[in-house]
């Protein structure tokens, strides 16, 4: 990982931490056991090939602050042809009020055959919840080349309003 990538990650985390003040000031937060999100994002922020991703994600509460999030995304390649890939994935997240941090895996896309061993690619993520919207910054670890593919997703919650 280059210094520029590390610097951008640290900056993003600082911005997310600074935006916590409005979240901490609110008295409660969403306590529904299941929530559906529609995610729109960008994969491979710093390199090529780049993809747009679009798909549903289900958030299942396993306890007060633990969630399990299975998802299926369509990755639409922007560079080098307009191929579309179906990429399943799942993460387990720890929520602290409006912030969450988690880890999981996504299915490997054929473009990463030589860069990632196995059919799953490990994923780590950090994010912030703002009402029905969720912002997620994540990294996918390509284990044979030691590269990290960064992505950014905005998810919009579907369903009834929260109990805040």
C-alpha angles and dihedrals in degrees: 000000000000126000089249091057093048091047092051091049092051091047091050091050092050091050091049091049092049091052091058096088096085090046094051090049092060115091100222142012139212111298102176114134095223130029132176120216130188107214127206117181153142124247126204099023097181106035145025142309096047125197137193111217128205129173151109125283126192119210113204117186112224094180141332096310106005122092135180114212119191115182144173119206136187108223111203112197114227100186129051097015135336101268119158123215130191107222120187121197146160136202137186113218135194111214125206107183103295098351129078137184126188153147140221141121142274130204115269116250117223091247088069097051094118096035100051126046117217128013097282129068118207116241133199123185145179126193153162131231118215111178109296092346127086127193117202131186113191143173128213115206116220098201103197095053097030089233125145120214111206125210138180124206135184114202125196117206117231123207140042120349118272122263093244 
